[in-house]
């Protein structure tokens, strides 16, 4: 299904030649429509991502994402099935589509979490989820997979409040000759924005650094499109630490969380030159990363207070 379209003409079911689904709701339609569905064969609730054909051919983004459906890690979304050729009713017309089904994340994405909770009041919670993000990235990179569009929207909160990296339609696999996208504004590394990276790994490190900043400070470190309070925060980040952090100390939800060790880790992850960026091993050995985190059962208790009801 194309962005902006929905199964409004088929609200209760999606007839698939391979698996019948009952549509429970539209979750997202930013680029490709994602539905909450019930697999009527297994009685399992899952997420279904639809890709409409382009010029009567299987969508290239489906082909790309379908390559990553065998991944298995506690912090990466789990895929159940992939179907390259099917038909769905879209805007009262039957169209050729492809789709993948994935585990359902009942607590939404990290954008939703940060927007609807007091998440940024708890630096230990931020560190716990940052650990999960780094573990997921480490698995991907160890498998020769590079996400290249890491952002809060693509970090889902699944059962037991576990973080899951999702949306691999623009991801890169070791040996690929080109990438399908150039990341998302305000999250992407400079070399990814220009599509001139030599190594994809540092691009993910940079984006993870931006996510770290969002989890701890509560807003973006800079904007690609505008200046904040007439200051070019991107240039300040690169050239003037004192002015950069002075600005954010005033804007942060809790400036006490902007510690020396946090600043050092963020800067090391977001250096302009990708060759100078910190490695995953170095991230794990950093002072800030080594701070306290919640155990699994503790995380569930904390998150139940923040997000008591699933979506």
SESETOR-864784 format. One record per atom (N, C-alpha, C, CB): x, y, z; residue in one letter. Coordinates in pm, whole numbers, plus 50000, padded with zeros to 5 digits. Glycine has a CB too. Layout:
<recs>
XYZA/...
</recs>
This chain:
<recs>
500834988150000X/500005000050000X/500875012450000X/499065000150121X/500545022049916X/501295034349909X/501035043050029X/500965041849782X/501955052050057X/501775061750165X/500505069650141X/502985071250176X/499715071550246X/498505079450235X/497275071350199X/498695090150135X/497445058350172X/496315049950138X/495995040750254X/496585042050010X/494765035750258X/494385026650366X/493405016350315X/493795034450484X/493165006250398X/492224995850363X/490814999650406X/492634982550427X/490425012050380X/489115016750422X/487995009350351X/488975031650397X/488295004350232X/487274996750160X/487244982150203X/487514997750010X/488164978350285X/488234964550332X/488594964750480X/489274956150250X/487724970250567X/488094973150704X/488254961150795X/487094981950762X/487704949650759X/487724938550853X/488694927450817X/486374932850863X/489134926950691X/490024915850654X/490884919450535X/489204903350624X/492004912650526X/492884913550411X/492984899650353X/494304919250448X/492484897850232X/492494884750170X/493864882250106X/491374883450065X/494584873050162X/495904869650113X/495864855450059X/496974871050225X/496564853349948X/496584839949890X/497324830049980X/497244840249753X/498154835250070X/498934826350155X/498424825950298X/500374830550155X/498004837650352X/497554838150491X/496404848150502X/498724842050586X/495294844150565X/494194853550586X/494424861950712X/492854846050595X/494154874950702X/494344883850815X/493084891850841X/495524893050790X/492814894150968X/491774903251009X/492424916451049X/490914897351125X/492034927250982X/492644940251008X/492044946251135X/492444949750888X/492904949551230X/492454955251357X/492654970351363X/493194948651472X/493464975751274X/493654990151273X/494864994251191X/493804995351413X/494855006751147X/495985012651076X/496925018751179X/495515023450971X/498185014751175X/499165019351273X/499945031351221X/500125008051310X/500375030451097X/501275040551042X/501145040350890X/502735038051085X/501195052150829X/501185052650684X/502135063450632X/499765055250633X/503245065550702X/504175076150663X/504825073250529X/505235077850770X/505375061250512X/505965057350382X/505255045250326X/507465054450396X/505115035150409X/504365023150372X/503395020150484X/505325010850345X/502185017050448X/501155014850550X/501485002550634X/499775013250484X/501325004150764X/501524993150858X/500234991050934X/502714995950955X/499774978550940X/498504975151004X/498724965851123X/497554968650904X/497904967551221X/497784957651327X/496774947451278X/497334964151465X/497184934751270X/496314924551213X/496314912051302X/496754920951070X/495284904251284X/495194891151348X/495374880551241X/493834889251424X/496384872251257X/496574860951167X/495544850451208X/498054855251174X/494544848451124X/493434839751161X/493814824951164X/492294841851065X/494964821651110X/495434807851117X/496074804951252X/496424804851005X/496884814151298X/497634811951422X/497004818951542X/499054816751406X/496024828051515X/495394836251619X/496414845351689X/494694827251724X/497434848951613X/498484857651666X/498334871751611X/499874852051631X/498414881651701X/498404895551657X/499794899251609X/497934905051772X/499874905851494X/501164909951441X/501014923051364X/501754898851351X/502124928151319X/502134940151235X/502364935951091X/503234950351282X/501624941951000X/501744938750858X/502104951450782X/500424932450802X/503184950750708X/503684962250631X/503484959550483X/505194965150662X/502714968250419X/502344966450278X/503204974950185X/500874969750258X/503594968850075X/504364975749971X/503614974249839X/505834970049960X/503084985149786X/502424984549656X/503454982749545X/501584997349631X/503054975749440X/503934974249325X/504204988049263X/503294964649219X/505354989349198X/505705001249122X/505914997348976X/506975008149180X/505135003648888X/505225000648744X/505054985748719X/506565005448685X/504074979948791X/503744965648778X/504884956448819X/503344962648636X/505784961648902X/506884953448950X/506924953749103X/508234958348890X/507494943449160X/507644942949305X/508454954949353X/508314929649349X/507964961549455X/508594973649507X/510034970649554X/507764979449624X/510964979149515X/512384976949551X/512594977449702X/513264987449482X/511754985049772X/511914985849917X/511464973049985X/511124997849972X/510464966449927X/510094953149978X/511244943449956X/508804947949910X/511804943549835X/512904934349805X/514054936349903X/513404936349661X/514304948849938X/515394951650030X/515074946450169X/515684966750034X/513874949850220X/513524945650356X/513424930450367X/512214952050398X/512964923950261X/512784909450265X/514104902150288X/512154904550135X/515224908650259X/516524902250279X/516884900750427X/517614910350208X/516174908250514X/516564908850655X/515584901550747X/516674923250698X/514714893450690X/513644887450770X/514094875350852X/512524883250680X/515344871250841X/515824859850920X/516574864251045X/516724850950834X/516634877151072X/517384882151188X/516744877051318X/517434897551188X/517604874051416X/517114869351546X/517954875551657X/517164853851555X/517364885151724X/518024891651838X/516954898151924X/519074902051791X/517154898452053X/516134903552144X/515854918452127X/516534900852285X/516754925652059X/516544939952039X/516384943751892X/517694947552097X/516014933851811X/515704936051669X/514334929851642X/516814929851574X/513514936851567X/512154932051539X/512194918251475X/511404941951447X/511284909651516X/511234895951464X/510204895151352X/510894885751577X/510604889651239X/509704887951125X/509084874051128X/510464890250992X/507814873351087X/507114860651081X/507014855150939X/505734862051140X/506734864150843X/506534859450706X/506824870650608X/505114854150686X/507024866850483X/507174876450373X/506484870650251X/508684879650344X/505734879150180X/505004874950061X/505264885149952X/503454873450090X/505864880849842X/506254890049735X/505084893449642X/507374884049655X/504164883849621X/503104885949523X/501754883149586X/503304877049399X/500934893749597X/499604892349653X/498724903749599X/499644892449809X/497484903949644X/496524914049599X/495794919549720X/495514908249495X/495594932749723X/494834938949832X/493924949749776X/495784944949938X/492814952049846X/491884962649805X/492354975949861X/490434959449853X/492764985049774X/493264998149814X/492465008849740X/494784999449784X/491825017849818X/491015028349757X/490045022649654X/491915038949692X/489355012149694X/488305005749612X/488854998849487X/487285016049571X/490164997049481X/490744990149367X/491654979049418X/491534999949277X/491594967849349X/492504957049384X/493854959649318X/491924943249340X/494904958949399X/496234961949350X/497204950949389X/496714975449404X/498234949549309X/499294940049341X/500154945849453X/500154936849216X/500414937649554X/501194942149669X/502134931049715X/500274946449784X/503104935149794X/503934925849871X/503774929750017X/505464926349825X/504124920650108X/504054924450248X/504984915850334X/502634923350299X/505294921250450X/505994913550553X/505164914550680X/507464918850576X/505214904150762X/504564904650893X/505634903751000X/503494893250909X/505394910951110X/506374912051217X/505694910951351X/507144925251207X/506494909151455X/505934908851590X/505294922351620X/507034905551695X/504214921851696X/503484933851734X/504164940451854X/502014930451766X/504374953551846X/504984961251956X/503864969252023X/506144970751905X/503324964452135X/502094970252191X/502254984052255X/501554961152294X/503484988652272X/503665001652340X/504175012552247X/504625000052456X/504045010152116X/504375020552020X/505865022351999X/503785033352062X/506245033951946X/507645036651922X/508195046452026X/507845042351780X/509485048552021X/510125057052122X/509695071652110X/511645055952112X/509305075951992X/508755089451978X/507495090952062X/508445092651830X/506635080952055X/505405080952134X/505735080852283X/504515068852098X/506685072552321X/507055071452463X/507555084752517X/508125060552483X/508455091152444X/509025103752492X/507985114952494X/510195107752405X/507015114252402X/506015124852392X/504905123452495X/505405124852254X/504715111452549X/503565108952635X/503925104552776X/502705098552573X/505185105552812X/505595101552947X/506615111453002X/506175087152945X/506995109253127X/508055117053190X/509375109653180X/507715120153338X/509605103353066X/510775094953040X/512065102453072X/510785090152894X/512155115053030X/513395122653043X/513685126953186X/513345134752956X/512845122853281X/513135125553422X/513985114553485X/511845127053499X/514335104453407X/515005092753462X/516185088953373X/514015080953475X/517385093253411X/518565090653329X/518925075853330X/519755098953378X/518595068753437X/518865054353444X/518015046953341X/518595048953586X/516805051653320X/515925045753218X/516495048353079X/514495051453230X/516965060653056X/517585063852928X/518785054952901X/518015078552925X/519605052853003X/520785044452985X/520395029952958X/521695045153109X/519365025053025X/518915011353003X/518505009052858X/517745007953097X/517725018352804X/517295016852665X/518435019352567X/516135026252635X/519365028052604X/520525030052518X/521365017252511X/521385041952568X/521485010152622X/522154997252622X/521484987752523X/522164991052763X/520164987252526X/519444978252436X/519654982152291X/517944978252470X/519664995252264X/519915000052128X/521304995652082X/519785015452121X/522304997552165X/523674993952127X/523804978952107X/524664998852234X/523134970952191X/523184956452173X/522574952452038X/522434949352289X/521464959052001X/520844956251872X/521744960051757X/519524963551860X/522374971851765X/523284976351659X/524484967051650X/523744990951685X/524994962951764X/526144953851765X/525814940751692X/526594950851910X/524624935451718X/524194923351647X/524124925751496X/522824918551699X/523514936951456X/523384940051313X/524744941051247X/522604953151293X/525624948951305X/526934950951245X/527744938051242X/527704961751320X/527604929951346X/528314917051349X/527794907751240X/528154910451486X/526564910251195X/525944902051090X/526104908350952X/524464899951120X/526854919250943X/527054925950815X/525854933950770X/527394915850710X/525034938350866X/523814945950837X/523944959850898X/522544938650892X/523544970050822X/523644983850868X/522304990750842X/524814991450795X/521704996050947X/520335000850937X/520205013150849X/519795003851075X/521005023350875X/521095035750798X/519865044650808X/521325032550655X/518945041650898X/517845051050924X/517405049751070X/516655048450828X/518365049151158X/518035048151300X/517455061351350X/519295044251383X/516315060451417X/515635072151473X/514615067151574X/514945080851360X/514075076351652X/513125072451756X/511925065251696X/512655084651835X/511475069451578X/510315063151514X/510545048451482X/509965070651387X/511805044651464X/512135030951426X/512605022351544X/513195031051320X/512385027551664X/512665019851785X/511345016851853X/513635027651881X/510915004351849X/509615000351900X/509754994452041X/508954990151806X/508674995752118X/508644990152253X/507684978252252X/508205000952360X/508244966552262X/507484954052246X/507114948152381X/508294943852163X/506774935352382X/506394928452507X/507494929952611X/506114913552481X/507064931252736X/507964932952849X/508834945452834X/508854920652866X/508344954752751X/508954967952733X/510364967252675X/508994975352866X/510614957052594X/511914955652529X/511984964552406X/512184940952491X/513134970852385X/513344979052265X/513634970052147X/514504989152287X/513024973552031X/513234965951908X/513564975651794X/511984957451874X/514694973551729X/515034981251609X/514194975951494X/516554980351576X/513514984851422X/512594980751316X/512814989051189X/511134982051362X/512084985151084X/512064992050954X/513414991050882X/511695006750973X/513534980350804X/514784977550733X/514644979350582X/515254963450764X/513664987150538X/513454988450393X/514554996450324X/512114994950367X/515315004450400X/516425012050340X/517775007550394X/516235026950366X/517824995950455X/519064991450517X/520064986150414X/518764980650620X/521274984450461X/522414981350375X/523044968350423X/523464992850375X/523404959950329X/524034947250363X/525454947150309X/523234935350306X/526364941450387X/527754940950345X/527874935050205X/528584932650444X/528544942250117X/528664937949978X/527774945549883X/528364923549968X/526774952949936X/525914960949850X/526734971849780X/524754967349932X/526294975349660X/526984985749582X/526384999549601X/526954982149437X/525175000249657X/524535013249676X/523505012049789X/523855018149544X/523085023649841X/522035023649943X/520795030249886X/522515031050073X/519645026549938X/518375031449884X/517965045049938X/517285021449914X/518505049150050X/518085061850108X/519275069850159X/517105059550221X/518965081350217X/520025089450277X/519645093950417X/520325101550189X/518935085250488X/518625087850628X/517515097850648X/519845092550697X/517345102050773X/516295111450812X/516925124050870X/515315105050914X/516375135350832X/516885148250879X/517035148251031X/515955159650836X/518115154151077X/518445156051218X/518995143551286X/517235160651293X/518855132051223X/519415119651278X/520625114751198X/518355108751281X/520715118251073X/521675111950982X/523065118050991X/521165113050840X/524045109550966X/525425113950962X/525655122550839X/526395101850962X/526585131950844X/526835140750729X/527135133150600X/527965150050759X/527925122450611X/528285114950490X/527105107050435X/529445105550519X/526145103350520X/524955096450471X/524025106350402X/524225089350587X/523925118350456X/523125128850394X/523585131350251X/523205141950475X/524895131250230X/525465133750098X/525625120850016X/526805140550112X/525295109550074X/525435096450008X/526855093849959X/524465095449892X/527825097350042X/529215095150001X/530005087750109X/529895108449969X/529315079350187X/530025072150292X/530845060650233X/529025066750396X/531985058050297X/532825046850257X/532525034550340X/534305050550270X/532155036650465X/531825025650555X/530495028950624X/532965023250661X/529525019850620X/528195022750675X/528115022450827X/527215012950622X/529015015150892X/528945013751038X/528935027051114X/530085005551086X/529865036151085X/529885048951156X/528625057251137X/531065056951111X/527885054951028X/526615062051009X/525625058251119X/526015058950870X/525555045351150X/524665040751258X/525125045951394X/524605025451259X/526435046651414X/526965051851541X/526535066351559X/528525050651546X/526655074151453X/526255088251459X/524775089451497X/526525095151324X/523905082051428X/522465082751455X/522155078351597X/521695074151355X/522885068151645X/522685063651783X/523085074651882X/523495050851810X/524075082751845X/524465093951928X/523365104451938X/525715100251875X/522705107051826X/521575116351826X/520445110851913X/521075118851681X/520185097951902X/519145091551984X/519505092552132X/518955076751942X/520765090252165X/521235091652302X/520905105652354X/522745088952311X/521195115752276X/520915129652314X/519415131552340X/521405139352205X/518585126152251X/517135127552265X/516645120752393X/516415121452143X/517175108952424X/516745101652543X/517095108952672X/517365087752544X/518245115452673X/518735121852795X/518295136352806X/520245121052801X/518395143852698X/518145158352701X/516685161552669X/519065165652603X/516085153652580X/514665155552550X/514355162852423X/514045162652660X/515385166852346X/515155173452217X/516375171252128X/514855188652236X/516275175452003X/517385173651910X/518555182751947X/516935176451767X/519775178251921X/520935186951946X/521045198451848X/522195178851941X/520465196751729X/520475207351626X/519395203951524X/521885208651557X/519115213251437X/518165210951328X/518855213651196X/516895219851344X/518645204951098X/519205207150966X/518525218850894X/519095194550883X/517285221650931X/516485231050854X/516445245250913X/515105225950842X/516745246551040X/516595259751100X/517645262151206X/515205261351160X/517815274651240X/518695278551350X/517845279951475X/519475291751318X/518395276151588X/517665277151714X/518135289451788X/517845264451800X/517175298551818X/517505311151884X/518645318351812X/517885308652030X/518575318051679X/519535324851593X/520945319051603X/519575339451627X/521065307351661X/522385301051671X/522445288951579X/522695296951816X/523565287451511X/523765275651429X/524325264651517X/524715278651307X/523435256451571X/523845246351669X/524725235551608X/522625240051732X/524545232851481X/525395222851414X/526855227451416X/524905220451268X/527085240051378X/528455245251380X/529005246051522X/528515259051316X/528135250051616X/528585250651755X/528975236751806X/527495256751843X/528215226751768X/528515213151811X/529905208951764X/527455203451758X/530285213651645X/531575209751588X/532735218351636X/531495210351438X/532435230951671X/533535240351692X/533585246951829X/533455250951591X/532475247051903X/532455254552029X/531635247252134X/531885268752007X/532285238052204X/531595230052305X/530915238652411X/532575220552371X/531605248952456X/531095257052565X/529765263552529X/532105267652604X/529685269652411X/528435276152370X/527345265952340X/528685285052248X/527755254752278X/526785244352245X/526105239052371X/527465232752170X/526895235352470X/526325229652592X/525645240152678X/527405222652673X/526115252452672X/525455263252746X/524025265052697X/526235276452731X/523835264352566X/522495265352509X/521615254052558X/522545265452356X/522115241852551X/521285230252584X/521065228652735X/521915217752530X/521955233552815X/521725233352960X/520505241752996X/522965238653036X/520275252352920X/519115261052945X/517825254652894X/519315274752880X/517935246452788X/516755240752723X/516415226752771X/516955240552575X/517335220052835X/517145205952874X/516045204452978X/518445200152928X/515345193052971X/514305190153070X/514915188053207X/513485177853029X/516105182253212X/516815180653339X/518305182853313X/516535166553402X/518795195253329X/520195198253298X/521195190453383X/520455212853315X/520765185253497X/521675177553581X/522145164753512X/521005173953713X/521385160053413X/521755147953341X/522865150453238X/520535142053272X/523115163153206X/524155166353108X/525495166853182X/523855180053035X/526015155253206X/527255153853283X/528465153853191X/527215141053367X/529625154753251X/530865154253174X/530965141353094X/532075155753267X/530635130053155X/530765117153086X/529745115852973X/530595105653185X/528545121552991X/527545121552885X/528025129852767X/526195126852937X/528545141652794X/529045150452688X/530145143552608X/529575163652747X/531045136852680X/532165130252614X/531695119152521X/533135124652718X/530725111252566X/530205100352484X/529475105652362X/529285091252566X/528615115552382X/527875121252269X/528845126852164X/526925132352318X/529825134352209X/530765140352114X/531545129752038X/531745149652187X/531955119152109X/532725108552044X/531905100951939X/533245098852149X/530595100251958X/529725093151863X/529335101651743X/528465088351934X/529435114751755X/528925123551650X/530005132251587X/527835132351706X/531225127851590X/532285135351522X/531985135951373X/533675128951548X/532325147051311X/532015148751168X/532765138651083X/532365162951123X/534015136251116X/534815126451041X/534465112451090X/536355129351057X/533885104051005X/533475090651051X/534625082251101X/532775083350939X/535835084651053X/536995076851097X/537335079951242X/538215079651007X/536895091351292X/537195095351429X/536105091451529X/537415110351435X/534995085951479X/533915082251570X/534265069951652X/532635079651491X/533695069651769X/533925058951864X/533335045851811X/533315062452002X/533935034551847X/533435021351809X/532425016451911X/534585011251795X/531715005751877X/530754999951972X/531484995052098X/529974988351906X/532634988952080X/533404984252196X/533774995952286X/534674976852151X/534175007052226X/534545018852304X/533335025252371X/535235029152215X/532175024752304X/530945029652366X/530665021752494X/529745028452268X/530765008552485X/530475000152601X/531455002352715X/530484985552559X/532655006652681X/533665009052784X/533645023252837X/535025005852730X/532795031752782X/532775045852823X/532205047352964X/531945054152723X/532585058053029X/532175060453167X/530665061553180X/532825073153221X/530025069053088X/528575070953099X/527845057553079X/528075081352996X/528265049952980X/527625037152951X/527745027453068X/528245030852825X/528835028453142X/529095019453253X/528255022753377X/530555019853288X/527455033253370X/526605036953483X/525495026853508X/526005050553461X/524695028853613X/523665019053651X/522525018153550X/523095022553787X/521995006053535X/520835003453449X/519844994753526X/521264996553314X/518624993953473X/517594985453534X/517754971053488X/516194990653500X/517514961853578X/517354947853540X/516004946353470X/517454938453666X/515794934953403X/514574933153324X/513314935053406X/514574919353260X/513254928953524X/512044929953605X/511874944253660X/512084919753721X/512984950853686X/512904964753732X/512394973853622X/514264969553781X/512864971353499X/512414979253384X/510914978053365X/513154974853257X/510394966053379X/508954964053364X/508164971953468X/508604949153376X/508644972153591X/507954979653696X/507934994553665X/508624977253833X/509094999853623X/509195014153592X/508315017753473X/510655018053564X/508365009653368X/507625012953246X/506125011153263X/508115004453131X/505705002053350X/504265000553375X/503665013153436X/504024988653468X/504485020353511X/504015033053567X/503905043753459X/504945037853679X/504815043153362X/504815053153254X/503805049853146X/506195054353193X/503735036953110X/502845032353000X/502005020853052X/503655027952874X/501005023753131X/500225012853193X/499405004753097X/499325018553296X/498985010652983X/498095003552891X/498725002552752X/496715010752883X/498674991052689X/499184989652553X/498314996752453X/499304975052516X/498844999352335X/498085006152229X/497084996352167X/499035011752120X/
</recs>
